């Protein structure tokens, strides 16, 4: 399976005449970092979803109060996402939301679902994302019978690692991610000491197994690391309606 290292080689062959250190000067397009094959095997998940443990911090428990207490817009103002029937709705144009608290190593549980009515396809169908420390995206997408580049489908580390399998339920059925995220560490001079790593279960099925994150998950361009400390969880408004519930986190 092609990974980001193979993609870099492909880009270098496209940007003829450039040395590796000059790669950043090449005019890149989104398609340069898309991987389309081999197609990911489809697995049918079970039905049960996990409740929060006693030591979990509830980031969203179905109330407007928990949204206001734990989340803000990226500007720091009050979030404008809608809470209805204990469900959090992302709708077009309301902007990303981020946790008021910042985190490093965590366990995260989040449940989400895409609309019942299928309007678009590819990356415009149930698209959202979870950004760890505000920089490293775990993709949310309706990937049930929906063809797109495999390193951009549900449960991918965006533009870096496709999921091990496609564990998506059909549209408008609740899905869950259970994630262990280990933050990157940096030396005192700002150089990378250890990269971020992530393990993800989707609907109880392992889809990322202690996966090394190569850096920021870019739409255009290659991943990179820069020194930073703790950061927020960001939920993305990608101009697609997506619903969320039962979001909890444990610091590790």
Secondary structure, DSSP 8 states (H G I E B T S, - for coil): ---HHHHHHHHHHHSTT--GGGGGGS---GGGG----S---B----S------TT-EEEE-SSHHHHHHHEEETTSS----EEETTEEEE-TTS--EEESS-BSSEEEEEEEEE-SS----GGGSS-EEEEETTTEEEEE---TT----GGGSTT-BTTTB--SSB----TTS-EEEEEEEE--EE-TTS-EEE--EEEEEETTEEEEEEEE--S---SSS---------B--EE---SS-EEEEEEEEEE-
